[in-house]
Amino acid sequence: MIKRNFPEEDIDIVYTWVDGSDPLFVSEKRKYARQYEPGETRDTSSANRFRDNGELLFSLRSVEKFAPWVRKIHIVTNGQVPAWLNTDCERISVVTHEQIFSNRDHLPVFNSNAIEMNLHRINGLSRRFLYLNDDLFLNKHIDRSDFTVDRSGQYFFFDNTPLYSNCHQGRVHDRAYAHTQMVARRLHQMDVKRRLPSHCPQLYDRDVLYRLEELFQDAFIETSSHRFRDPQDIVLRILYAIYIFETAERNKGHEQKTLPWNPDEYIFLMLNSHVWPSVKFLAVAGLRRPRFLCINDDIETSDSDRMVRLAFRMLLRWLFPWPSKFEKRKNGLLGK
């Protein structure tokens, strides 16, 4: 039997990013939030979801060091561009919402679920790509083989946490998890106990996303039209996983992996205004340097939030002190 050596597959990275402190953004967000009645269930006020702590700069530093094989990095924004970003770098592509939303009436948008419904329309995007939130950092080398089984199969990472399944009660994003599962019953009517996808790089196949859009056209359009997070959003990573593992698609060699929370492989932190617990967990993350580190800003405005955010930024500077080629030069040197 002749063994064929295929060329290594091009894989891009896609980020979504926003600077929630920008006065124009704040004004626009408030304007559209006022259009909803007080009793309507929307997630319109969580400032921490839009707050920029400089995470993208350090996430890009981690990607350059630990995933140098990535072909191109697409940063999807509402038109904002980080002041430090080297847009002359040929590996960087800034993509605006206007370039990927087929219906411009859905803009402006403040809903990450709606934005994710349109990522597959990025011009020049590789067939398979990794999707990262800007609060995700790498501390160890990753390779294509950590995500791809072969030229058609892939690994998908799950936590041991059961997936929320009550459409009628709970927080907006939890109810969206349940709604996604309800919509996915079009694929089959079986009741399946599912787990939450991990907060780590997620590999997507662009062709599969187009297929999902055809199968769930009305749900894609509805989610895309929600300017703010809504209980009837489709959550892409959940719908994608259901399709991959609960339809005939699973026969293409896809595999599930459990990604247990442990200090060496995977840490997911939810920072809050409780100073010492947050600082303690940040210190553990800094000492152990897990392969995948996600630090979610769930800090409400209070007298203590500045201290927690300062500790967060200090950790990022300590973990990723080197400048990257994705940053502008300053005074003849790279970086800030």
N, C-alpha and C positions, 0 to 999 in steps of 0.2 A: 504494500500500500504506500503510495507516494504522499508524504507529508507536505502540505502547502504552507508556506510562510506568508501570511497576510501582512500588509503594512499596518503599523500601529494606528488605531482609530483616533481621529481628531475628536476631542471632547472639549467643549467650551464650559465656562462658568457663567451663570446668570445671577446677579444680585438685584434686589429692589432696595431703593434708598430714598430717604426724604429728610430734609432739615426742618423739623417741626418748630424751630424757633424763628424762622424767617417771618417777618411781619406780614408780608403779602400772603403767605400760606396761612398764618393764624387768622387773618381777616377773612380770607376766602372760606376757610373751614367753619368759622363761626356763622358766616352768612348762610351757608347751606344747612348747617345744623339747626338754625332757627326755623327752617321750613317744616320741621317735623313737630308734631304735637307732643306735649310732655309725656303722654302715656304711651307713645309708640315705642316699640322695642328696637332700639338701634344703639350701637356702641359709638357714640359721637364725641364723648368727652374725655377719653383716656389720653391725657397729654403724654404719658410715658411711652405710649406706642409710637409716637412721632418724634420723640426726643432724640437728638443726635449727641452721643457722648464721644464721638470720634471713632466709633467701632469699625467703620468701613476701612479706614486707613490701616488699622492694625490687622484686620482680617485679611486685607490684601497682602500685607507683609508676610502673614503666615502662609498664604497660598503660594507666593513667590518662592518661599524657602522650602515648603514641604510638598508642593505639587507643581514643580517647575515644568512638567510635561503638558499642562493645560494650554490649549492653543490660543484662545481669546477669552476676554472677560467683558461681558455686556452688563452695564450698570443701567437699570431701568429707573427713570426718575420722572417727576412731573414737569421737568424743564430745568430744575435746579442742577447745578454742577458744583461739587465740592471745590472750594477755593484752592486746595492743595493738589487736586488731581491733575496728573500729567496727561492731558488729552492728546498730546502729540505722540504718545506711545502707541505704536501700531497694534499692540495687543489689547488696547483699551477701546471700548465702544460705548458711548453714551447714547442711550435709547430713550426717547420720550414716550409718554403715554399716547400722545397723538399719533405716533408712528405704528402703534400696535393695536389700538382700539379700532375695530371696524365701524363702530357707531360713536361718532364724536359727541353725540348728545349725552353720553354717559360720563363725560368729563365736565369739571374736574372730579377726581375720585380720591377718596380717603380710606379705601377698603382694600387691604392686601389680597383678600380672596378674589375680588373683582379683577385686580391686576394680574393675578396668577392665571386667570381664565384666558389671558391673551398673550402669554409669554411665547407660545409656539409660533407667533407671527413675527418674531424678531428677524429682521433681514440678515441673511448670511449665517444664521445659527446652525451649529453642528447638529447632525441627526440626533445623537444622544448628548445630553448636557447635564451638568450638575447645577442644582439650584441651591443657593446659600442665602440665608438671611445675614444681615451685616453683623449680627451679634454672635456669629459662629466663628470659632478660631481653631486652627490646626496646630498641634504641638509635636506631631510626629509625622514622618513621611507617609503619604498615601500614594497609591498607584491605581492605574485603570483597573487592574485585576481585583482591587478591593470592592469594585462596584459592578463590573461586567463579568458574566459567566462565560460568554463567548460573543460571537458577532450578533446574536439576537437576544440572549438571556441576560438577566441582571440580578443582583442582590438587592433586597429591600430590607431595611432595618426597622425593627419594632422594639418598643419598650414592653415590659411585662404588665403595663397599666391597661385595664379593660377600657375599651372605647365607649364613651358616653352615648347613651341610646334613648334619652327622653327628650322628645321634640318640644314638650310643653312647659318644662321647668328647667331652671338653671341659667347660667350665664350665656350671653349671646353666642360666644364661640363654641361652647359645649353643645348648645342646641343646634348649631350649624353642623357639628359632627353627626348628630342624630339625624338631621334632615338629609344629609348626604347619603347616609345608609338607607333611608327610606326611599329616596329617589333611585338608588342603585338596585332596588328590588325589580326594576325593569329587566335586569340581566337574568335574575332567577328569583324564585320566591322562597328560597330556603332561609331559615333563621340561623345566622352564623355568629358565634362569639368572636369578636374581633379585638385586636389590640391597637394601641395608639402608635402611629409611626414615630420613630425617634427624631429628636432635634439634632440631626446631623446632615451632612450633604446628601441631597436626594437626587438620584439619577432619573432623568425622564427621557423618554423616546418621543421626539417631536412627531413622528408618524402616528404613534399611539394617541397622542393628544389630539391630533386632527380627527382620528377615528372616534374618540370620545365626544368631541364636539358634534360630530354627525349624529351619534347615538343619543346625545342629551342636549340637542340644540336649544330647546326652550329653557332648560335649566342653566346652560351656559349664558344665554342672553339675559336671563333674570338676574343671575349673580353679577354679571358685568354691569347691570344697570343700577346696582345698589351702591350709592356713593359711600355709605358707611356700612360697617359690619352689620349683618342682619341674620336673624335666626334661620332664614330660608336661603342662606348662602350655600353653594356647593364648595366644599373644601377639597382642593385639587389632590393633595397627597393621599387623602382617604379614598376618593373615587378611583384614582389611578391604581392604588393597591388592590382594591376590590376587583377591578377589571383584570389586573395582571394575574391574580391568584385564584379567582373564582369563576373564570370563564375558560374557554378553550385556549386562551392566550398562555395559560400556565404550562402548556405542553412545549413551549419554546425554550425551556431550560431555566426559567426563573427560580430563584431560591430565596426563602425567608431566612433572616438572621435575627436572633434576639441580641439586643445591645444592652446588657445590664449596666445599671449605673454603678460604676466602680472608679476609684481614683486614677487608675492607669489608662483606662480605655475611653470612658465617657462620663462627663459630668455636665449636668444641666442645673444651673442655678437660677432661682427667682429672687432677685434682689428686692428688698423692701426697706421700709424706713426704720426697722429695728437694727440699730447700728452694729452691735457686737456680734450677733449671729451672722449678719451679712459679711462683716469683715472677716470673721472666722472662716466662713466657707470660701471667701476669696483667697485667703491665705493657703487653705488646703489645695485649691486649684492651682495656685502658683507653685507650690512645692511639688505636686505630683505631675503636673503638665500632662494631662490626658490627651489621647489622640484627638478626640473631639471634645471641645469645650464650648458650651452655649451659655451665655450670661444674659438672662432676660431682665430688662429694666421694668420692674413692677413697683417702682418707688413713687409713692404719693408725695405731694408737696408737704413738707413739714420742716421743723427746725433741724431735724437730723438728716434730711435727704442730701444736703451738701456734703456731709462727711462720708456717707456711703458712696456717693458718686465720685468723690475725690479718691477714695480707696480703690474704686473700680478703675479709674483712669491711671492711677499709679501702677496697678497690677499690669495693665496693658502695656505701659511703657517699659516695665521690667521684663515682661515675657517677650516683647517684640521691639527691641531697641534699635534694630538696624533699619535704615531707610530702604525703600524699594524703588524700582524703576518706574513704578506707577505714580510716583510723587514728583512734583515740580522741584526744580533746583532752587535753592535759596542761598544766596551769598556764595555761589559756586559749589555748594554741596547739596546732595539729595536730602530730602526730608524736611521735617518741620524745624 
